[in-house]
Amino acid sequence: MRLDKFLSIIKIFKSRSLGAEAISASMVMINNQPAKASKEIQAGSIIEIDTPRFYKKLKVLSLPPHNISRAQTASLFQLLDERIKD
């Protein structure tokens, strides 16, 4: 699954295009490597999002099926670190 799509499904960003913008602005890394929106992620990947408003580090636990409810999205990842910035 594409990184931008995954980030929008788990509601880190409100839309896929906002996720793609953050990725192209070098705010997102996968496994300590600069990310691209089209990067295919897998279970076990570590994603770091460092925006001016927040920092999140998460581990992908599984990829979603086509249809998934908002309540089920929490089972897709493990939040490793989270900080709100001033």
N, C-alpha and C positions, 0 to 999 in steps of 0.2 A: 504494500500500500504506500502511496506517495506521502511524504512527510507533511505537506501542506494540508492534505485531506485529513490525515490522522489528527493534526492539531485542531482542526475545526470540529471534528467529530467529538473530541474529548473536551471541547469548549474552552480551550486555552485562548483562542481567538474567535471572534464572532462569525467570521467567514473565512473561506479558503483564500480569498484574495488578500485579506488582512494578514493572514499567516504567511502568504507568499511575500508580501511586502517586508515583513519583519525578517524573514529568511534572507531576502536579497540585501537587506541592510546589515547583514552579518550579526544579527541578534540571536541566532539559533545555531547550535552546534550539535552534532551527533557523534558520540564516542570520541570526544575531544578533537573533532575534525570540523572545519567549516561546512555548513550544510547548503544544499540546493533544494528548492521546492520539489523537484522531481525525484529526489533521493528516495529509493525504496527502503522502508524501514522493516525491521524484523523483531520478533520477540527477543528480549534481552538487550536491545539497543538502549543507550543512555542518551537522553535529550536534555540539553540545557538551553533555557530561554532567558536572555538577559536584556530586558527592555528598560527604558527610563523609569517606568512605574513599578516593575517587579522583576524578581529573579525566581525561576523555578528549575529544579532538576528532577527528572523523573525517569523511571525505568519502564520500558514497554513490556507488559506481561503477556499480552495476546493482541491479535489483530481482530477488528470487529467483523461480524457478518454484514451482509448488505443492509439489513434493517436492524437498528438497535435503539432502545429507548434511552432517554437521558439518565435514568437510574442505573442502567447497565454500563454506562461509560466508565464509572469508577472502577470497575473490575478489569479494565484494559491496561491500567498503569499503576505504578506505585510511586507516590510522591516522596522523593528522597530529601529535598531541601526546598524551602520556600521563604522568600523575604519580600516584604513590601518596602518600597523606597519612598523617601519623602519628596 
